[in-house]
Amino acid sequence: MSNPNAPTTARTSAPPELSTEGLVLLYGSTPNGWKCTYALEILKQAGLIPGYTVCEVYLQTDEHLRLENPLQTAKMPALIDNRPDAPPVHVWESASILRYLERVYDTQKLLGFQDADLQTEMDNWIFWTQGGLGPMQGQLNHFYRYTDVKVDYAEKRYRDEVDRLYKVLDAHLAGRQYLVGDKLSYADLTAEPWVRCAFWAGMSLSPYPNVEAWHDRIEQTPVILDALKVPSQDLVTRIKNDPELEARITAAMKKRKEDAQQ
């Protein structure tokens, strides 16, 4: 999703927050960004991490920039763990960030499972999202929302595939509160952010009642509501609260394209 508040010029140096001791997240208000702030805020409120620092980046101006930091990448999200007694750890790819947080900090398996079979099932759904739902909905986003030339075949192809994946999710969630076991887990944190912005790809949740109920259940969890305000109110909530914001974002994207072509 495109943030209308993004700066108009690219960042030319590494933000100073990257050297802050502890966990530092390079973040943008996107599904992959939300899953990381979900996990970090849950672990923080549970007392499993002392806190974390968020450095917001913008896809419009930072996506092709190699920040002057040890990551040497413009990947977003990315996590730096500036440890006091060891070299920093650099983690990128959102699922890898969640697995790092689980392995190093979630020692109580708050969002994971002690049971090996449930842990395996959780992994299945994490990678189902990473390899299926996320990329397919991302492609649908492109052909529905961003492409300059409408390509009916491509949009239908990805819409049909996203519909198939939502049906898989809906069938699995029948009679379930969460994707795995009886609690919120990293599997839910991985998949729900994509579902909450289904509208951006022109998808309605009404044909998938189990998915919609699951989404609403997670969305209204107090700690998730807190996470969606980090570092400021997330873009989807702002769009829901301001019916004209989506049109302003679309107009801003169109203007940027026109300016780039001049």
Buried (B, 14 or more C-beta within 10 A) or exposed (E): BBBBEBEEEEBEEBBEBBBBEBBBBBBBBBBBBBBBBBBBBBBBEBEBBEEBBBBBBBBBBBEEBEBEBBBEBBBBBBBBBBEEEEEBBBBBBBBBBBBBBBEBBBEEEBBBBEEEEBBEBBBEBBEBBBEBBBBBBBBBBBBBBEEEEEEEEBBEBBBEBBBEBBEBBBEBBEEEBBBBBEEBBBBBBBBBBBBBBBEBBBBEBEEBEBBBBBBEBBBEBEBBEBBBEBEEEBBBBBBEEEEEBBEEBBEBBEEBEEEEEE
